[in-house]
Structure formats: structure tokens, C-alpha cells
Amino acid sequence: MPPKKAAPLPAKEAALFKTLLAQYEARQLKKAIKTADQILKKAGTHGETISMKGLVLTYQGKREEGLELVKKGVALDLSSHICWHVYGLVHKQEKNYGEALKCYSQALKFDATNMNILRDAATLQAQLRMFDTLEQTRLTILKLRMSLRQNWVALAVAYALNSNWAACQKLLEEFLVLAKSVPPYDPEFSELLLFYITALERNEQYQTALDKLVQAVESNQIVDRMRTSIIHPRLLKKLGRVEDATAYYKKLIARNPDCYESYQAYFEHLGLSLEGSSAEDAEKIISELETFAAEFPRALVPQRIILTVTKGEHFERVAKKYIHRALKKNLPSLFVDLKPLYKDQEKCQTIQTIVEDYKTELEAAQGSTGEDAESPTTYVWTLYYLGLHYSAIKDFVRANELLETAISHTPTLPELVMAKARNLKRAGDYVGAVASMDAARELDGQDRFLNTKCATYHLKAGDVEGAQNLLGMFTKKDAATPAKDLEDMQSFKFLLEDGVANMRNNHLAIALKRFISIDGIFLDMHEDQYDFHSYCIRRFTLNIYLDIIHWDDELRWNPIYIKAVVNACKIYLRLFDEPGLAAAQTAPVPKADEKKSKKQVKKERIKAAEEARRASLLDKEGDETNREKKDDDPDGHKAISVEDPIEQAAKLLQPFTARNHQNVDIWIMTYDVAIRRKKYLQALRALESVRAIDASHPQLHYRLIDLQVIVSTSDQDATSMEMTLLKEGIAKLAPGEQSPAAQNSQYLQANGSNADAILAAARASHRLGASTAEIEETAHLLLQQDVSVDHSLGLEALSLLEEIKSERASEFREGCRTKMPLSTVFLTAEQLAELRKEKQEANAATEAGQKAENGDALVIEPSGEQA
């Protein structure tokens, strides 16, 4: 039975209601409230007026009160499209798009031709990727308003989003017949033509698409010539006109000989791959590239691509010429340019030999004069390259020696000191890395890049306060903290590094806040596209709109977002495993910090008073939409005090679980969360996904042992369907009848020189309840000469030994210090404090010496007078 229609308003109140709607549209919020109250004096149960008053209150910041009125209005008049529309608008304010769309659907049941509701519903359907229903909504809008060309285009885009390219083409053809007297270089018509050509191509009508494209270009109807240059040769190739397509690609290369994408498209057109090509294909590619290099002698891209494809003696010959030329030109970017070649060990060794030989030649020729003599700067940049090279191949001691030599030669070059800092960071000497980066920063104190890079290194070393002091030089002075301003500016690099630094310092509350902030920013980026669904249609930016949709669908695969999610989940897992941890992290400030806390409180009170003053001004102006959002959890205490941390972790991982992605870290974290939620089949699926990506991944081995232990000790019925599926799945992952202990022993024997595998085997032994001596022996395998281990892996192994209270932990620590002589992370807390003090004193002495050289220092003359 349909809901009963509410009684209509009297004439006077009906006129006031129209005024109320107009005042809301004009954002005259206070006047709208007065008008609503005036109506309700005569008609206190009028649902539409009550709903509108509630909507206005939500815009004034009184959300709870406004929402109650909106719900009351809907209950009083269930058949009113206005009440349901208002309810949808309130949900949309909170970005609860699913519920908003449900309300709009209810509104359309009672007013199916309301254009405002239909347009809002279409935007929500696009945002929620409900393309089937979007087609129907856009078709309804077009039938109601066929005179608006925007409605035609919107329906065509809806067809395209739903991959219904046949309907899209047909609709565009009908619309283009109506488009007459279009002037040349009209950007909107240009976008429409390109969109139509794309539809023709998707429908495999290549000849028609090419004819339309050529005709549009010749008649100057297409503005975007870059997109045209991509589509044109592709259509030629699909038509089998290979020679014409080849000629077109050559024209593109001649237009910009240093555009890598043009060469890549050219060789793909020829059926040749620049990566992993066969010997026969490599010869063809090299022949073509040599032709291009001869035709464009100043272009570097063809010469660089040859290095990717060629091998052996030919590689050595062309690499030598390429490297010598770059070093003579003093190009700092040479290492970044050649680094992708290091995947091939033979090429890496060849490059090392070439640069080492060139260094020897330069040293032998030092002091010589004449036209053939090299500039002294060439020697410096050669040392710089070698320093970066040896650092990349993890020969940190040799890299440090070379960079020290370069710095002694040219001590005022920031790049050299930065390279030394980077090498020390990779070697595990964070204290030395910070000291070196501080020295580099002081060479040019006004360089923002050097300052921000230095702040990053302070965060790597766990010095959060020092990093924020440096960054504070470039943030707003009236911000509560530099961190708050950087969060407002959506600085992903800072938020991630600061979160990791606080996590390393065991300040989990603020670390979790940082990671959740990154998640919030990506959510905002996703929701910011809401306005583009209507804007791009209105402005006819159709092709880029489709690109935006695709970009947003891949948004959460950003490496920064994945790292933030993984780290946030690690904190949630700790909160779940240690129930009292959250309370310990939110403990009151110690007495030693009371003075500082009082200053902070005073500062916050002043800021709150300023915000209150701004808010009162906004109230007077009647505009509450621009009020700055206040951070109600500056220390992360609310974030870490959640009641269900494991469910929060599952919520963060939810966008990934629905897709068959290829990220091992996310699958491993999915397993860890699922095991704690006792979702064993979900955990099994995660391990199956890891195996499909990398069957030899060490984390897969450890967690497979963990799952077998859990299944074997589970109190579930062994004959239940879940247990049956689990055992079948485990049998596929770990074939054979071996016990978990035998599997672990066999795995260790097969991977005895892999550091990650050794650590995984040690952890698996601990999980299986092995003796302390057995775990110690496995962990000490990391110290063998043929095992390449970095400082982070050494710290994990040391942490495992300390967890089992091993008496050989100090022995392992000393072994790591011997194996990694530059690393300082294995020093004790007292030793680290002493080392930091020494570095600070050395930096202070160096800085004082530089000021004295510049005449800025205070000089005490023997007579006692100050000069």
C-alpha cells in the first residue's frame, strides 16, 4: 500500500515554502530558518518544511539536530520527493554516497521526472561505478530534455563507461548530424570528435575512424594534435598499412628525437620489444637505433636504448663512449640514467670496469696541460659516479672511501656530501648519515631541497623533533605545528616517514595517526572526483574524463598508500596481540615535560580563541561552509584507542581483497589479519595468492608453517567442511607427507645462502617450538661470509634472539658489527648517545671554522679587545 499523501499547505504558507527553497539555494541560511519557523507555526507537522529546516541546520554546523529533523520530516511525509531528496543531500554531505543514492531512488518513485534529482542520482551512480543504472538515468534525462546537447554527450559517456561502445557510436552519430556551423579550432567539438573516433576504433571500424580523423585534422576541427599523433599510426597499423604507420612513427621521432615513448611505440609497432628481446630482434633494434643516432647525432635516447638491448663486446664499446661523454660533460644524473642496466650483472661489472679505468687515466694525467687535458671537475664527477655505483652494489666501505676522496678534492659540492650521507644510510649508519646531510645542508642553507632531504634523514634516524624544526622553516608560521601544516598540504613523504620514525621509536599513537592520515587523503582524492562527473560533461573534456576514471580505479595501488596501510595494520595487530598497549601509549605526559606541556596548552588556547573569533565572523556572514576543520586528535590517542583494532585492519585491507592483485605485502598482511580473526579459509587464499606471485618468497614459508601449526592444534571438528578444505589447500601448498619441521629443515638446506630465507627458517623454528640452541644456530648462519645481509635484516634476527632470551644475542650483535663495519644500529643505547654527541661537536667545530673563514665569527685578539 503506497504511503498516504500529506495535506497541502495553505496558500500563504505555500508561498513562504517557495521562499524557503529560494533562500536555501541562495545560502541565506538564517533567513531560511526564520521562514521555516514561520511556516511551522501554522503547520507544525509539515514534513517538507521540517526536512528543509533540518537541511539548513546541517549547513550551519548543527548536524545532529538537523539530521533528527530530516528524519522526522521523512517520517511525516513518506510520499514527498522533497523529503527524500533532502535526506539524500544530508547523506551526501557526509559522503555516504550509497545511502544518498537510495534516498534519491525513493524520491524518484514519487517524482520520476525531477531533473535535479535525476542529475544528482546520475552523478552518484558514476561515483559508485554503477554504470548499468547510469545508462538508464542518463537516457531518462535525455528524453526529458533533448534540446540540451550536454544530455546527449552525458548519455554517450555513460554508454562508454559501461563498455557499450556500439550504442555510444550510434548516439554520437545522431548528435553530430545536429551539430552545424561549428567554427575551426573549437575545443569542445574537438573533444567530441576524438571521442567519436575512439568509439569507432573500439567498434573495430578502423577505416571510418581514420577517414574521420584525417578529415577533422585537415579541416582544423581537432585541437589536441598530441592525442591525434597517438591515434593515427595505431589506426594505420590495425588496417594493415604497416609502411604508412612506420613512416608516421618516424615523423614523430624526427619531431622530438629525445622522446623515449616515440621509440617505444615505433618498435612495438614493428613487433619488437626493448625489454628481453631475442638475439635476432636485438640486431634489428640496434640497426634501427644506429640509423636514428646517425640521423640525430645530438639525441641521447637512441644511444641509451642501444645500451639496454646490446650485450657483450658491443655493449662495452658503446657504453664506454656514452659514459665518457657524460662524465666529460659533468652530468650528475649519469648514475640514475644507467642504474636500470644494473639488473644485468655482466653489464654492471662492465660499467664498473669502464669507470674505474677512466678514473685511473684521469689520475695518471693529473697535472698535465694542453688541449687534450681533462677538466679537474671530470675527476670529481667520476669519483661521484663510482661512489654511487659501489653503494648500489652494497660495497659501502669502498663507496665511502671514494666519496671521501671526492669531498677532500671539492668540499663545497653538496652532491658529494649528500652521496656520502646516502651511502652511510644504506650501510646502517644513521647517525653519520644525518651528520653528513646536515653538512650538505649548511653548504646552501636556503636550498629547500637540501633542507627537506636533511629532515628526511633526521626522521630515518628517529629524530622527529629535529626534522620538524627543519621543516618548520618552510611551513606556515601560524600553524599549530609544522606537522599539522604538512598534513594539511597532503605531504605524503613527510607523513609516511614521520609515521615510520614514530613507529620505530615506539610512539604508536602518533604513528598510527600519520598512516591513517594518508588513508584519509587518498579517500579525499577519490571523493574529490565527485564534482568531475558533472564538470567534465559540462566542459566537454570527455577523453580526459575517461582517463580520470581509470586513474581513480588504480589510485590505491600507489606504493606510498600500500606502505601506509601495511604499517597501520602492523600497529593494529600489535594492539590486538597486546591488549594493554593502547593504554600504555596514551599515558599522561611525564613530569619532566610538564613545562613544555603548559606552553603547548597555552599555545592551543590562543589558537582556539582565534578560531572562535573566526567562527563568530563566519556566523555574522552566514557562511559556515568555509570553517577550518579542527583536529580533534592531535596526538593520535583516539586513533589508537579503538575497541576493535583487528576489524579496523580488515577495513583498511578491504579495498584490496576484492581484486586479484599482485602485491605480496598486502597478501601477507591479509593472512596475518585473517588468522587473528579466525578466518582460516581467507588466510589460505592469501597464501595461495602469494605462491602464485612468488613461490619462493620467505614470508610464504614461515606463514605456511604457522597455518599448519594452527590447523593441527585447532579444536574444530576434523571432519567439518572448513577443516577439509584447509587440509586440501595446505596439501597443495606443501606437497608430500613431510612434517612442518622436516619442511623447515629442507627449506633451510635449499636456501642456505639467502638471508631472508634463513631468518624465515629461524622464525619457523621458533613457531614450531624448537630449542633455543637450534634457533641460535639458524640465526647465526646470517653471519657466514657467503650470505649477503643488510642491517635491517640483522636487526630483525637480533630481535628474535632477544625475544627467546638467547645468551648468544650479544655475540650475534658483535658479529653484525664485524660484518657491517659502517653500521651503527647494532651499538648499545649508551654507545649511540656518545656517538651522536661526538658528531654534534664535530659539526659545531666545522660550522665555527666556516664562519671564521667568512669573517662572521667572533674573534678574540691577544690584547683582549673584540674585533
Buried (B, 14 or more C-beta within 10 A) or exposed (E): EEEEEBEEBEEEBEEBBEBBBEBBEEBBBEBBBEBBEBBBEEBEEBBBBBBBBBBBBBBBBBBEBBBBBBBBBBEBBBBBBBBBBBBBBBBBBEEBBEBBBBBBBBBBEBBEEBEEBBBBBBBBBBBBEBBEBBBEBBBBBBEBEEEEBBBBBBBBBBBBBBEBBEBBBBBBEEBBEEBEEBEEEBEBBBBBBBBBBBBBBBBEBBEBBBBBBEEBBEEEBBBBEEBBBEBBBBBBBBBEBEEBBBEBBBEBBEEEBBBEEBBBBBBEBBEBBBEEBEEEBBEBBBEBBBEBBEEBEEBBBBBBBBBBBBBEEBBBEBBBEBBBEBBBEBBBEBBEBBBEBBEBEEBBEBBBEBBEEBBEEBEEEEEEEEEEEBEEBBBBBBBBBBBBBBBBBEBBEBBBBBBBBBBEBBEEBBBBBBBBBBBBBBBBBBBBBBBBBBBBBBBEEEBEEBBBBBBBBBBBBBBBEBBBEBBBBEBEEEBBBBBBBBBBEBBBEBBBBBBBBBBBEEBBBBBBBBBBBBBEBBBEBBEEBBEBBBEBBEBBBBBBBBEBBEEBEEBBBBEBBBBBBBBBBBBBBBBBEEEEBBEEBBEEEEEEEEEEEEEBEEEEEEBEEEEEEEBEEBBEEBBBEEEEEEBEBBBBBBBBBBEEBBBBBBEBBEBBBEEEBEBBBBBBBBBBBBBBBEBBEBBBBBBBBBBEEEEEBBBBBBBBBBBBBBBEEBEEEEEEEBBEEBBEBBEEBBEEEEEBBEBBBEBBEEBBEBBBBBBBBBBBBBBBEBEBEBBBBBBBBBBBEEBEBBBEBBBBBBEBBEEBEBEBBEBBBEBBBEBBEBBBBBBEEEEBEEBBEEBBEEBEEBBEEBEEEEEEEEEEEEEEEEE
